[in-house]
Amino acid sequence: MTDIAWIDAALSSARPQAVAALLRYFRDLDTAEEAFQDACLRALKNWPKNGPPRDPTAWLIFVGRNAAIDRVRKTSRQTELPSDEAISDLDDVEAGMAERLDNSDYRDDVLRLLFVCCHPELPATQQIALALRIVSGLSVAQIARAFLVSEAAMEQRITRAKGRIAKAGVPFEAPGPVERAQRLAAVAAMVYLVFNEGYSASGGEQPARAPLCDEAIRLARLLLRLFQAEPEIMGLLALMLLQHARREARFDADGEIVLLEDQDRTRWNRKMIPEGLALVDKALRHRRPGPYQVQAAIAALHARAARAEDTDWQEIDILYATLEVMQPSPVITLNRSVAVSKTRGAQAALDMVEPLAAKLGNYFNFHGVRGAYLLRLGRQAEAREAFDRAIALANSAAEAAHIRQHLDRLMKDNAAAEKPAAAKK
């Protein structure tokens, strides 16, 4: 990667802890974000020249904190600054709670920030949008695309969320046991979204973005320590472990996407998989199934298959049908169609996804999956059109390259078919 690409990935990975720490210092979301942006600008100026610091996160926190204090001095020279104790990480009033959270007097700022973003004063949609913006650092455009709404609507949603938190006087501290339990589902969703931000990075970005996956897994472990008998948290941790175990096999040497069925399974992480499988089994024994447990069970079926052809697609179809009932979503139906294509054929799968066009028309994977089914059915012109649309909507070069592989196959098949026809003439 270029220096700028490496720096961008490092800033993204450091963002959750840096913004969370700055929020603890200044107790204001906008101030924390502005401080982090100031630190990022200085990093872009200094790191290419001086090299990366040993600890980029600590550097960003230190520089961002000083930049915010300097801004306060410039804009409010007559206002007395808070005491060092009020904006310091030394023995603050939350140390006791932090020690109970992590058993070692280590303040888990990211987890604390997630609980703040998931305050009950906010509607669920605002909680998720705010956490994705503040914790993961996704752009408004990226979040809007994830929610299938316009950028303007998402900008308003995030602004309203910040306003509600400020108006409600939400304390920027780790909540007590009752509040934690009430916000658990929302926090679990945030942790998984942080994981997906790292997991969905393209092949070239994977080495630098993998820390986001590791951070999400660490947070899930901490959640499980707080809620040891909660099967959904077991399912969440299992799901992330089983997905992250495939990381080394998901891209080839050129950074191109390798489909699950084509992956070299010897490259899967054999330490993560047994732990994930054990957590799935433990969660399901509680007989309180939830969406994370069902998704983890699907991932477990893939992990248990020594070869792609050994995959139990019938059971995966049943699990996706269960997930559709628990959490109705066109994306879940699209994913289920893959299992249907394996068990009932491409036509049945195509019949399942066609009604999703209105809701998933701007989702690149919808057109890629639909194109694959059309290709298997021999409807090449329609497949080409679907693949072209998928490329136009792709979020990364790796996604676009994966779709182009299908187009290359179409062109080769067409060329092979035209040669015998030309010979006959």
C-alpha positions in Angstrom: 0.0 0.0 0.0 1.1 3.6 -0.4 1.9 5.7 2.6 -1.4 7.5 2.4 -3.3 4.3 2.1 -1.5 2.8 5.1 -2.2 6.0 7.2 -5.9 6.0 6.2 -6.2 2.4 7.3 -4.3 3.1 10.6 -6.5 6.1 11.3 -9.7 4.0 10.7 -8.5 1.2 13.0 -7.5 3.6 15.8 -10.7 5.6 15.6 -12.9 3.7 18.1 -10.4 3.9 21.0 -9.2 7.4 20.2 -12.7 9.0 19.9 -13.9 7.1 23.0 -10.9 8.3 25.1 -11.3 11.9 23.8 -15.0 11.7 24.7 -14.1 10.7 28.3 -11.8 13.7 28.5 -14.2 16.3 27.1 -17.7 14.8 27.7 -19.0 16.2 24.3 -19.4 14.2 21.1 -18.7 17.0 18.7 -15.6 18.1 20.6 -14.3 14.5 20.7 -14.9 14.1 16.9 -13.3 17.5 16.1 -10.3 16.6 18.3 -9.8 13.3 16.5 -10.1 15.0 13.0 -7.5 17.6 14.1 -5.2 14.7 15.1 -5.8 12.9 11.8 -4.9 16.1 9.8 -1.6 16.3 11.8 -1.0 12.6 11.2 -1.4 13.1 7.4 1.1 15.9 7.6 3.7 14.3 9.9 3.6 10.5 9.5 4.7 10.4 5.8 7.7 12.6 6.8 8.6 11.2 10.2 7.3 7.6 9.9 4.4 6.1 11.9 4.5 6.3 15.7 5.0 3.2 17.7 1.4 3.5 19.1 -0.8 5.4 16.6 -3.8 5.3 18.9 -1.9 6.9 21.8 -0.4 9.5 19.5 -3.8 10.5 18.1 -5.3 10.7 21.6 -2.5 12.9 22.9 -2.4 15.2 19.8 -6.2 15.4 19.6 -6.5 16.3 23.3 -3.9 19.0 23.0 -5.6 20.4 19.8 -8.9 20.6 21.5 -7.5 22.4 24.5 -5.7 24.8 22.2 -9.0 25.5 20.5 -10.7 26.2 23.8 -7.9 28.6 24.7 -8.3 30.5 21.4 -12.1 30.7 21.5 -12.6 31.3 25.2 -9.6 33.1 26.6 -11.7 34.4 29.5 -13.0 31.0 30.4 -11.1 29.1 33.0 -10.0 25.7 31.7 -11.2 22.6 33.6 -8.7 21.2 36.1 -6.3 18.5 34.9 -8.3 16.0 37.0 -11.4 16.7 35.0 -9.8 15.9 31.6 -7.3 13.4 32.7 -7.2 9.6 32.5 -5.6 9.4 35.9 -7.7 8.0 38.6 -11.0 9.4 37.4 -14.3 8.8 39.1 -15.1 5.9 36.7 -12.0 3.9 37.7 -14.0 1.6 40.0 -16.5 0.7 37.4 -13.8 0.2 34.8 -12.0 -2.1 37.1 -15.1 -4.2 37.6 -15.6 -4.3 33.8 -12.1 -5.6 33.1 -10.6 -6.8 36.4 -7.3 -4.9 35.9 -8.1 -1.2 36.3 -8.1 -0.9 32.4 -10.7 1.6 31.2 -12.5 0.0 28.2 -13.4 3.3 26.5 -14.8 1.7 23.3 -17.3 -0.4 25.2 -18.3 2.6 27.3 -18.8 4.6 24.2 -21.0 1.9 22.7 -23.2 1.9 25.8 -23.5 5.7 25.5 -24.5 5.6 21.9 -27.1 3.0 22.8 -28.8 5.2 25.4 -32.6 4.5 25.7 -33.2 8.2 25.0 -32.4 7.4 21.4 -34.6 5.4 19.0 -32.9 2.2 17.8 -32.3 3.6 14.3 -30.5 6.6 15.7 -28.5 4.4 18.1 -27.1 2.4 15.3 -26.4 5.3 13.0 -24.7 7.3 15.8 -22.5 4.3 16.8 -21.5 3.6 13.2 -20.5 7.3 12.8 -18.8 7.8 16.1 -17.3 4.4 16.9 -16.6 3.0 13.4 -16.1 6.3 11.7 -18.2 5.3 8.6 -19.1 8.2 6.4 -22.7 9.4 6.2 -22.8 8.0 2.7 -21.7 4.5 3.8 -24.2 4.4 6.7 -27.0 5.6 4.4 -26.2 2.9 1.9 -26.3 0.3 4.7 -29.7 1.5 5.8 -31.0 2.0 2.2 -31.9 5.6 2.8 -30.7 8.9 1.3 -27.6 10.7 2.7 -29.7 13.7 3.7 -32.0 11.5 5.7 -29.1 9.8 7.5 -27.4 13.1 8.2 -30.5 14.3 9.9 -30.8 11.1 11.9 -27.2 11.4 13.2 -27.7 15.1 14.0 -30.9 14.4 15.9 -29.2 11.7 17.9 -26.4 14.0 19.0 -29.0 16.6 19.9 -31.0 14.2 22.0 -27.9 13.1 23.9 -26.9 16.7 24.6 -30.4 17.7 25.6 -30.9 14.7 27.9 -27.6 15.3 29.7 -26.6 11.7 29.1 -23.6 10.8 31.4 -20.5 9.8 29.5 -19.7 6.9 31.8 -20.1 3.2 32.1 -23.7 2.4 33.0 -24.8 0.3 36.0 -25.9 -3.4 35.8 -29.6 -2.6 35.1 -28.8 -0.1 32.3 -26.3 -2.5 30.8 -28.9 -5.2 30.5 -31.4 -2.9 29.0 -29.0 -1.8 26.3 -27.3 -5.1 25.6 -29.1 -6.0 22.3 -28.2 -2.6 20.8 -24.6 -2.8 22.0 -24.3 -6.3 20.6 -25.5 -5.0 17.2 -22.9 -2.2 17.4 -20.1 -4.7 18.1 -21.1 -6.8 15.1 -21.2 -3.7 12.9 -17.7 -2.8 14.0 -16.6 -6.3 13.1 -18.2 -6.0 9.7 -16.5 -2.8 9.0 -13.2 -4.6 9.2 -14.4 -7.9 7.7 -15.9 -6.2 4.6 -12.6 -4.4 3.7 -11.1 -5.2 0.3 -8.1 -7.5 0.0 -5.5 -4.7 -0.1 -7.0 -3.1 3.0 -7.4 -6.4 5.0 -4.1 -6.4 6.9 -4.6 -2.9 8.2 -8.4 -3.2 8.8 -8.2 -6.6 10.6 -7.7 -4.9 14.0 -11.3 -3.8 13.8 -12.3 -7.5 13.7 -10.0 -8.2 16.5 -11.4 -5.3 18.5 -15.0 -6.4 18.0 -14.1 -10.0 19.1 -12.3 -8.5 22.2 -15.4 -6.5 23.0 -17.7 -9.5 22.6 -15.5 -11.4 25.0 -15.9 -8.6 27.5 -19.6 -8.6 27.0 -19.7 -12.3 27.6 -17.9 -11.9 30.9 -20.5 -9.4 31.9 -23.4 -11.6 30.7 -22.1 -15.2 31.1 -25.4 -16.9 30.8 -26.7 -14.9 27.7 -26.8 -17.3 24.7 -27.1 -14.5 22.2 -23.7 -13.0 23.3 -22.2 -16.5 23.0 -23.7 -16.7 19.5 -22.3 -13.3 18.6 -18.8 -14.2 19.7 -19.1 -17.6 17.9 -20.3 -16.0 14.7 -17.4 -13.5 14.6 -14.8 -16.2 15.4 -16.0 -18.5 12.7 -16.2 -15.8 10.1 -12.8 -14.3 11.1 -11.2 -17.8 11.0 -11.6 -17.7 7.2 -9.7 -14.4 6.8 -6.5 -15.8 5.3 -8.4 -17.7 2.6 -10.9 -15.0 1.5 -8.6 -13.2 -0.9 -5.9 -14.5 -3.3 -2.4 -13.2 -3.7 -3.7 -10.3 -6.0 -6.3 -9.3 -3.5 -9.2 -10.8 -5.5 -12.2 -12.2 -3.6 -12.2 -16.0 -3.3 -15.7 -17.5 -2.9 -16.3 -19.7 0.2 -16.7 -22.8 -1.9 -13.4 -22.1 -3.6 -11.4 -21.3 -0.5 -8.4 -23.4 0.6 -9.8 -24.7 3.9 -6.3 -25.6 5.2 -5.7 -21.9 5.6 -8.7 -21.4 7.9 -7.6 -20.6 11.5 -7.8 -23.9 13.4 -7.7 -22.2 16.8 -10.7 -20.0 16.3 -12.9 -22.6 14.7 -13.0 -25.1 17.7 -13.7 -22.2 20.1 -16.5 -20.9 17.8 -18.1 -24.4 17.5 -18.0 -24.9 21.2 -19.7 -21.6 21.8 -22.4 -22.4 19.3 -23.1 -25.7 21.0 -23.2 -24.1 24.4 -25.5 -21.3 23.3 -28.0 -23.7 21.6 -28.2 -25.8 24.8 -29.9 -22.9 26.5 -32.9 -23.3 24.1 -33.4 -19.6 23.7 -32.5 -19.1 20.0 -31.8 -15.7 18.6 -30.5 -14.2 15.3 -26.8 -14.4 16.3 -27.1 -18.0 17.3 -28.8 -18.9 14.1 -26.2 -17.1 12.0 -23.4 -18.8 14.1 -25.1 -22.2 13.5 -24.9 -21.5 9.7 -21.3 -20.5 9.9 -20.6 -23.7 12.0 -22.1 -25.9 9.2 -19.6 -24.3 6.8 -16.7 -24.7 9.3 -17.6 -28.4 9.9 -17.5 -29.3 6.2 -14.1 -30.6 5.2 -14.9 -29.9 1.6 -17.3 -27.5 -0.1 -19.3 -30.4 -1.5 -19.8 -31.7 2.1 -21.8 -28.7 3.1 -25.2 -29.4 4.5 -27.2 -27.0 2.3 -30.5 -28.5 3.4 -29.9 -27.5 7.0 -28.6 -24.1 6.0 -31.8 -23.5 4.1 -33.8 -24.4 7.2 -31.7 -22.1 9.4 -32.1 -19.2 7.0 -35.8 -19.8 6.9 -35.8 -19.6 10.7 -33.7 -16.4 10.5 -36.3 -14.9 8.1 -39.0 -15.3 10.7 -36.9 -13.9 13.5 -35.4 -11.0 11.6 -37.3 -10.4 8.2 -34.9 -8.8 5.7 -34.5 -8.9 2.0 -30.8 -9.4 2.4 -31.5 -12.5 4.5 -33.8 -13.8 1.8 -31.1 -13.1 -0.8 -28.6 -15.1 1.3 -31.1 -17.9 1.7 -31.5 -18.1 -2.1 -27.9 -19.4 -2.3 -28.9 -22.4 -0.2 -32.0 -22.9 -2.3 -29.9 -22.8 -5.5 -27.8 -25.7 -4.1 -30.8 -27.8 -3.1 -33.6 -26.9 -5.6 -31.7 -25.3 -8.5 -31.0 -21.9 -10.0 -34.6 -21.3 -11.2 -36.1 -21.7 -7.7 -33.4 -19.4 -6.4 -34.1 -16.8 -9.1 -37.8 -17.0 -8.4 -37.0 -16.2 -4.8 -34.8 -13.1 -5.5 -36.8 -11.5 -8.3 -39.4 -9.9 -5.9 -36.5 -8.3 -4.0 -35.6 -6.0 -6.9 -37.6 -3.0 -5.6 -35.8 -3.1 -2.2 -32.4 -4.2 -3.2 -32.1 -2.4 -6.6 -29.1 -0.4 -5.3 -27.3 -3.3 -3.6 -24.5 -4.6 -5.8 -24.7 -8.2 -4.4 -28.3 -8.5 -5.4 -27.4 -8.0 -9.0 -24.3 -10.2 -8.7 -26.3 -13.1 -7.3 -29.1 -12.7 -9.7 -26.6 -12.6 -12.6 -25.0 -15.9 -11.4 -28.4 -17.6 -11.4 -29.2 -16.2 -14.9 -25.8 -17.5 -16.1 -26.5 -21.0 -14.8 -29.8 -20.9 -16.6 -28.1 -20.0 -19.9 -29.7 -16.6 -20.0 -26.5 -14.9 -21.0 -27.7 -11.5 -22.2 -29.7 -10.9 -19.0 -26.7 -12.2 -16.9 -24.4 -9.7 -18.6 -26.8 -6.9 -17.8 -27.0 -7.9 -14.2 -23.3 -8.1 -13.8 -22.8 -4.7 -15.4 -25.2 -3.3 -12.9 -23.4 -5.0 -10.0 -20.0 -3.6 -11.1 -21.5 -0.1 -11.2 -22.7 -0.5 -7.6 -19.6 -2.3 -6.2 -18.2 -0.7 -3.0 -14.6 -1.8 -3.6 -12.2 -2.8 -6.4 -12.2 -6.4 -5.1 -16.0 -6.6 -5.4 -15.9 -5.2 -8.9 -13.1 -7.6 -9.9 -15.1 -10.5 -8.6 -18.1 -9.6 -10.8 -15.8 -9.1 -13.8 -14.7 -12.7 -13.5 -18.3 -13.7 -14.4 -18.2 -11.3 -17.3 -14.9 -12.8 -18.5 -16.5 -16.2 -18.3 -19.4 -15.0 -20.4 -17.1 -13.6 -23.1 -15.1 -16.9 -23.2 -18.3 -18.9 -23.5 -19.7 -16.7 -26.2 -16.4 -16.8 -28.1 -16.3 -20.6 -27.9 -19.9 -20.8 -29.2 -19.2 -18.5 -32.1 -16.3 -20.5 -33.4 -18.2 -23.6 -34.5 -20.9 -21.4 -36.0 -18.3 -19.5 -38.1 -16.8 -22.8 -39.2 -20.2 -24.1 -40.5 -20.5 -21.0 -42.7 
